[in-house]
Structure formats: C-alpha cells, structure tokens
Amino acid sequence: EVVSIINFDESQLEQFRTWISHQLVYPEKCKQDRISGTVVVDFTINEKGLLIDPKIKQGVHPLLDKEVFRVLEESPKWQPFGIMEQAVKSRITVPITFGLL
C-alpha cells in the first residue's frame, strides 16, 4: 500500500479551497460568541479520487470542526495522484479558516 506525499497539482488544491469557501456555513453560535480561527484537517485522496479518512489535526471549536467534516463529506471527486502512471493514495493537509469581519 503506497501512500503518496509527493507534490500534487496546485490547481486542484486552489479549486478545492474555492469550493470549500462556497460550501462553508459559519455556525451561528460561533458567530454570536465571536469564535474564529483555522481548523487544520488532513485527509486521504484514494486511488479512485475520493476524499476519505478526514482527521482534524488542529481544531478551534467543536462546531467549527463539525462544519469542516460536513463540507468534506460533500467533496467533489479529485483527479487521483499518480506515481509512474499508477494512481496512488495521497494524504493532504489543508488549513480552513473561519474569520469574522
């Protein structure tokens, strides 16, 4: 079982960040309590391009963490990463920022 930690197409990550920003719903309780910060999450993109096994590496608040999981469950399919033309699992870490104006 190979798990790739090689560089991947930055355009996929940028598209994913844009997609996340459109999907996130700031929990009302966190808005009211002025809770903000960056949730750091990692997950695997499997050989079929599906996002699996998300884990919070650094949480901020249980409601924000829960919202990150909700959004990740709806993730579009990724182009699987490859080594020598063979699709492999890849583990990715992404910071997701919740900010108040």
C-alpha positions in Angstrom: 0.0 0.0 0.0 1.7 3.2 -1.2 0.6 6.5 0.3 2.0 9.4 -1.7 3.2 12.5 -0.1 4.6 14.0 -3.3 3.6 17.4 -4.7 0.3 17.4 -6.4 -1.3 19.7 -8.9 -1.7 23.1 -7.1 -4.6 24.0 -9.3 -6.6 21.1 -7.7 -5.9 22.5 -4.3 -6.8 26.0 -5.3 -10.1 24.8 -6.8 -10.8 22.8 -3.7 -10.1 25.9 -1.4 -12.5 27.9 -3.6 -15.1 25.1 -3.4 -14.8 24.9 0.4 -15.2 28.7 0.8 -18.6 28.4 -1.1 -19.8 25.5 1.0 -18.9 26.5 4.5 -21.7 27.8 6.7 -20.4 29.6 9.7 -22.2 28.2 12.8 -24.5 30.8 14.3 -23.4 30.1 17.8 -19.7 30.6 16.9 -20.7 33.9 15.2 -22.5 35.1 18.3 -19.6 34.1 20.6 -17.1 35.7 18.2 -15.2 32.3 17.8 -12.9 32.3 14.8 -9.7 30.5 13.8 -8.1 28.0 11.5 -9.1 24.3 11.5 -6.3 22.2 10.1 -7.6 19.0 8.6 -5.9 16.2 6.8 -7.5 13.5 4.6 -6.7 10.9 2.0 -7.5 11.0 -1.7 -7.8 7.4 -2.7 -6.9 5.7 -6.0 -10.4 6.5 -7.3 -10.2 10.2 -6.4 -12.5 10.0 -3.4 -11.8 12.0 -0.2 -11.7 9.6 2.7 -10.5 9.4 6.3 -10.6 13.1 7.3 -9.0 13.9 10.6 -8.8 17.2 12.5 -5.1 17.9 13.3 -5.9 21.2 14.9 -9.3 22.2 16.0 -10.8 25.5 17.1 -14.2 24.7 18.4 -16.4 21.6 18.1 -19.0 23.4 16.0 -16.3 24.6 13.5 -14.7 21.2 13.4 -18.1 19.6 12.7 -18.7 22.1 9.8 -15.4 21.1 8.3 -16.4 17.4 8.4 -19.8 18.2 6.9 -18.2 20.0 4.0 -15.6 17.4 3.4 -18.3 14.7 3.2 -19.6 16.5 0.2 -16.3 16.9 -1.6 -16.2 16.5 -5.3 -14.1 13.8 -6.8 -10.4 14.5 -7.2 -8.0 13.6 -10.0 -6.1 10.8 -8.3 -2.4 11.3 -7.8 0.0 9.1 -9.6 3.4 7.7 -9.5 4.7 6.4 -12.8 1.2 6.5 -14.3 -0.3 4.5 -11.5 -2.9 6.1 -9.2 -2.0 6.0 -5.5 -3.4 7.2 -2.2 -2.3 10.6 -1.1 -2.6 12.3 2.3 -3.2 16.0 2.2 -3.3 18.6 4.9 -5.4 21.8 4.4 -6.0 24.8 6.7 -9.6 26.0 6.7 -10.0 29.5 8.2 -13.2 30.8 9.8 -12.9 34.5 10.1 -15.3 37.2 11.3 -15.3 40.8 9.9 
